[in-house]
Amino acid sequence: MIALVCPGQGSQKPGFLTEWLTVPGVPEHLARLSDAAGLDLAHYGTEADEETIKDTAVAQPLIVAAGLLAGRLLAPVLEGREDVVHAGHSVGEITAAALAGVLSEEDAMRFVRVRATEMARAAAATPTGMAAVLGGKEDDVAAAIAAVGATAANANGGGQVVAAGTLEQLDALAENPPARAKVIRLKVAGAFHTEHMAPALRPLRDLVPELSPEDPAQPLLSNFDGAPVTSGQAALESLVDQVCRPVRWDACMQTLTAMGVERVVELPPAGTLVGLAKRGLKGVPAVAVNTPQDLEGVRSTLS
């Protein structure tokens, strides 16, 4: 079993699409995705600086587009196989849904455009953020996050939990960390996957009737509980709810283990989920695809 995984926000880096645009057909593909997203993704993926692409309204469409570009190039060696499972972390679940056949690429980009814009607007309403809590006992971490009024927004496995809340709450957590744990503020401008993002729900729900979801052609895991989703409509509704609901990447990795996954391939901008796999899927080879050369290596392995 091969797991094709797609990263979330914060994985983007300045210029990370530059090499991809040298591959025949990729500039045209990216232009179509840009049209659907209403953004010049070629500019943001090659010329924009770190601060610019940190903007939620830019970062999310850029990350989804990158995964779709690489996924299209990898598709010939994966199409029709029964040993492929898809999963994505946070906004990466939109990428995974498209690659699994739930959403067309155009619908995926329309969805992420609204998601990103509305989450950025919600984040601007109140200064909020996120912080990784590394180490410590699970109960101690949960108690420390609850004590300051924050939310455990991401359970990433391998001793990593991401807390989200107001900046004051995160400061309080850093001042009183759980025993044997370290608190590291993340470079994201919002308390994603918490009730702070509730204003984004209505615009996304209004968009849903305009989209045409299909049942997954290959297994797709949900961030809600790590279980496979079988209905395209249910997968789409879960993507909407995910905006305010914690990401259970630990549960996704538990499901991958139960499915007997033998290889993990992380699509660009890759690295974060490979790192989590090293701790949560010990012994399972994991490769980060960040260049066309990386993809060629994966393609030759899977052919």
MARMIKOL-193604 format. One record per residue (C-alpha): residue number from 1; chain; x, y, z. Coordinates in steps of 0.001 Angstrom, whole numbers. Layout:
N
   seq   mol         X         Y         Z
   NUM     A         X         Y         Z
...
This chain:
303
   seq   mol         X         Y         Z
     1     A         0         0         0
     2     A      1287      3441     -1007
     3     A       192      6598       851
     4     A       117      9782     -1209
     5     A        61     12606      1341
     6     A      -388     16352       886
     7     A       966     18997      3296
     8     A      -798     21928      4914
     9     A      -167     25621      5411
    10     A      3304     26673      6460
    11     A      5022     24219      4113
    12     A      5424     26787      1302
    13     A      8815     28355       577
    14     A      9806     31266     -1677
    15     A     10523     30128     -5237
    16     A      9518     26503     -4656
    17     A      7670     26222     -7978
    18     A     10549     27532    -10114
    19     A     11942     24144    -11164
    20     A      8470     22731    -11786
    21     A      7753     25374    -14404
    22     A     10560     23951    -16572
    23     A      8589     20711    -17030
    24     A      6625     20583    -20310
    25     A      2921     21215    -19748
    26     A      3284     22490    -16187
    27     A      3130     26236    -16992
    28     A      -116     25692    -18892
    29     A     -1522     23526    -16112
    30     A      -627     26134    -13498
    31     A     -2237     28846    -15631
    32     A     -5534     26906    -15566
    33     A     -5326     26486    -11802
    34     A     -4532     30193    -11463
    35     A     -7640     31078    -13454
    36     A     -9787     28943    -11152
    37     A     -8206     30466     -8044
    38     A     -8203     34033     -9321
    39     A     -4508     34380     -8446
    40     A     -1249     34534    -10396
    41     A       166     31374     -8851
    42     A      3221     31352    -11130
    43     A      4243     34701     -9670
    44     A      3612     33654     -6083
    45     A      5413     30333     -6545
    46     A      8528     31783     -8180
    47     A      8979     35496     -7418
    48     A      7090     36412     -4245
    49     A      8937     36702      -941
    50     A      8345     34755      2262
    51     A      6140     37391      3854
    52     A      3883     37591       805
    53     A      3264     33858       522
    54     A      2667     33574      4263
    55     A      -642     35368      3681
    56     A     -3365     32750      4168
    57     A     -5252     33961      1079
    58     A     -2158     33196     -1027
    59     A      -572     30267       814
    60     A     -3533     27900       705
    61     A     -4255     28067     -3070
    62     A      -514     27930     -3773
    63     A       -46     24756     -1723
    64     A     -3052     23005     -3273
    65     A     -1922     23950     -6780
    66     A      1587     22593     -6140
    67     A       189     19236     -5062
    68     A     -2098     19075     -8094
    69     A       805     19820    -10455
    70     A      2919     16993     -9037
    71     A       -76     14688     -8681
    72     A      -936     15085    -12371
    73     A      2627     14158    -13345
    74     A      2558     11109    -11067
    75     A      -927      9996    -12131
    76     A       104      7671    -15001
    77     A      1862      5272    -12613
    78     A      -917      5415     -9984
    79     A     -4086      5373    -12068
    80     A     -6181      2264    -11609
    81     A     -4036       860     -8815
    82     A     -5798      -607     -5805
    83     A     -2866       -89     -3433
    84     A     -2966      3737     -3227
    85     A     -4479      5726      -362
    86     A     -4742      9531      -211
    87     A     -4525     11799      2821
    88     A     -3863     15485      3384
    89     A     -3114     17617      6421
    90     A     -5486     20577      6868
    91     A     -5676     22431      3538
    92     A     -3788     19479      2045
    93     A     -6965     17442      2423
    94     A     -8418     19497      -442
    95     A     -5479     18426     -2615
    96     A     -5946     14820     -1546
    97     A     -9682     14977     -2284
    98     A     -8974     16182     -5823
    99     A     -6330     13512     -6433
   100     A     -8698     10832     -5108
   101     A    -11371     11943     -7579
   102     A    -13780     13635     -5140
   103     A    -13318     17136     -6603
   104     A    -12320     18310    -10038
   105     A     -9219     20458    -10083
   106     A    -11336     23506    -10871
   107     A    -13701     22809     -7970
   108     A    -10756     22219     -5637
   109     A     -9271     25598     -6566
   110     A    -12617     27380     -6254
   111     A    -13117     25791     -2832
   112     A     -9656     26674     -1552
   113     A     -9989     30230     -2881
   114     A    -13094     30800      -742
   115     A    -11609     28909      2219
   116     A     -8392     30911      2141
   117     A    -10050     34281      1662
   118     A    -12601     33754      4419
   119     A    -10104     32261      6874
   120     A     -7802     35233      6274
   121     A    -10724     37568      6931
   122     A    -11635     35692     10127
   123     A     -8016     35757     11280
   124     A     -7850     39520     10749
   125     A    -10853     40096     13017
   126     A     -9006     39044     16188
   127     A     -5226     38594     16652
   128     A     -4796     34826     16992
   129     A     -2169     32233     16186
   130     A      -845     28726     16710
   131     A      2025     27137     18605
   132     A      3516     23659     18435
   133     A      3844     21807     21718
   134     A      6646     19285     21399
   135     A      7060     16499     23938
   136     A      5416     16060     27316
   137     A      2768     13564     28373
   138     A      -492     13646     26443
   139     A     -2618     14419     29511
   140     A      -234     17136     30692
   141     A      -255     18797     27266
   142     A     -4051     18715     27052
   143     A     -4365     20160     30557
   144     A     -1879     22978     29876
   145     A     -3636     24000     26656
   146     A     -7052     23926     28345
   147     A     -5753     25884     31342
   148     A     -5005     28939     29187
   149     A     -8260     28654     27235
   150     A     -6626     27605     23948
   151     A     -7601     24679     21695
   152     A     -5641     21598     20664
   153     A     -6131     22287     16945
   154     A     -3792     19665     15458
   155     A     -2939     16283     16916
   156     A        29     15411     14730
   157     A      1301     12297     16472
   158     A      4872     11597     17472
   159     A      4586     13843     20532
   160     A      3458     16940     18624
   161     A       269     18874     19340
   162     A      -516     22308     17915
   163     A     -2363     24719     20187
   164     A     -4410     27573     18754
   165     A     -5971     30627     20338
   166     A     -5489     34307     21036
   167     A     -1965     35673     21236
   168     A     -2442     36191     24980
   169     A     -3418     32547     25407
   170     A      -381     31379     23461
   171     A      1902     33674     25475
   172     A       472     32191     28659
   173     A      1104     28677     27358
   174     A      4712     29539     26522
   175     A      5193     30952     30009
   176     A      3714     27819     31613
   177     A      4545     24929     29271
   178     A      3646     21322     30075
   179     A      6299     19359     31929
   180     A      9134     18201     29663
   181     A      7614     20019     26674
   182     A      8655     22902     24447
   183     A      6295     25517     22984
   184     A      7211     26995     19587
   185     A      5123     29746     17966
   186     A      4240     28972     14345
   187     A      4350     31440     11453
   188     A       622     31414     10746
   189     A     -1714     34367     11165
   190     A     -4738     32719     12722
   191     A     -6148     30123     15108
   192     A     -7058     27651     12394
   193     A     -9308     24680     13138
   194     A    -10974     26441     16051
   195     A    -14164     28430     16593
   196     A    -12172     31555     15696
   197     A    -12666     30461     12066
   198     A    -16472     30140     12345
   199     A    -17128     33169     10068
   200     A    -15639     31153      7179
   201     A    -18266     28405      7425
   202     A    -21224     30199      5840
   203     A    -19433     31258      2622
   204     A    -18140     27704      2186
   205     A    -21572     26204      2793
   206     A    -23009     28620       252
   207     A    -20435     27388     -2279
   208     A    -21138     23672     -1791
   209     A    -24258     23497     -4037
   210     A    -22186     24894     -6912
   211     A    -19668     22026     -6731
   212     A    -19981     18497     -8129
   213     A    -18345     15981     -5775
   214     A    -17881     12332     -6777
   215     A    -17249      9314     -4597
   216     A    -13522      8637     -4164
   217     A    -11942      6547     -6903
   218     A     -9218      5544     -4436
   219     A     -9288      5559      -607
   220     A     -9307      9029       993
   221     A     -8746      9511      4722
   222     A    -10530     12187      6742
   223     A     -8800     14600      9120
   224     A    -11858     14252     11370
   225     A    -11117     10742     12637
   226     A     -8596      9230     10236
   227     A    -11210      6920      8710
   228     A    -11731      6477      4945
   229     A    -14619      8450      3465
   230     A    -16819      6658       948
   231     A    -19159      9444      -152
   232     A    -18064     12434     -2181
   233     A    -20767     14632      -693
   234     A    -19791     13605      2847
   235     A    -16136     14306      2049
   236     A    -17010     17801       813
   237     A    -19134     18578      3859
   238     A    -16305     17352      6090
   239     A    -13898     19710      4306
   240     A    -16213     22578      5231
   241     A    -16481     21517      8872
   242     A    -12698     20985      9019
   243     A    -12210     24768      9084
   244     A    -13330     24834     12740
   245     A    -12538     21247     13698
   246     A     -9228     19850     14993
   247     A     -7010     17967     12549
   248     A     -6374     14387     13661
   249     A     -3279     13550     11668
   250     A     -2339     11087     14391
   251     A     -5522      9157     13589
   252     A     -4703      9253      9868
   253     A     -1305      7695     10566
   254     A     -2936      5044     12749
   255     A     -5221      4155      9840
   256     A     -2280      4025      7448
   257     A      -551      1618      9822
   258     A     -3667      -557     10011
   259     A     -3888      -564      6198
   260     A      -338     -1866      5973
   261     A      1171      1126      4205
   262     A      4650       288      2941
   263     A      5685      3643      1442
   264     A      4764      7297      1985
   265     A      5121      9872      -796
   266     A      4636     13516       216
   267     A      3784     15909     -2597
   268     A      5208     19448     -2720
   269     A      5898     21565      -830
   270     A      7067     18494      1058
   271     A      8944     17726      4264
   272     A      6563     18259      7171
   273     A      4575     15047      6787
   274     A      7692     13003      6070
   275     A      9039     14265      9392
   276     A      5857     13229     11187
   277     A      5936      9834      9447
   278     A      9406      9150     10792
   279     A      7948      9316     14302
   280     A      4405      8078     13727
   281     A      5039      5470     11011
   282     A      8375      4134     12171
   283     A     10106      1879      9686
   284     A      7959      2964      6727
   285     A     10046      4582      3963
   286     A      8914      8151      3287
   287     A     10046     10438       487
   288     A      9568     14188       120
   289     A      8876     15316     -3446
   290     A     10130     18891     -3891
   291     A     11630     18844     -7378
   292     A     10861     17168    -10693
   293     A     13919     14995    -10081
   294     A     12418     13763     -6808
   295     A      9225     12890     -8667
   296     A     11138     11002    -11338
   297     A     12718      8880     -8615
   298     A      9306      8053     -7169
   299     A      7896      7311    -10617
   300     A     10677      4849    -11420
   301     A     10181      3120     -8061
   302     A      6450      2680     -8566
   303     A      6475      1737    -12248
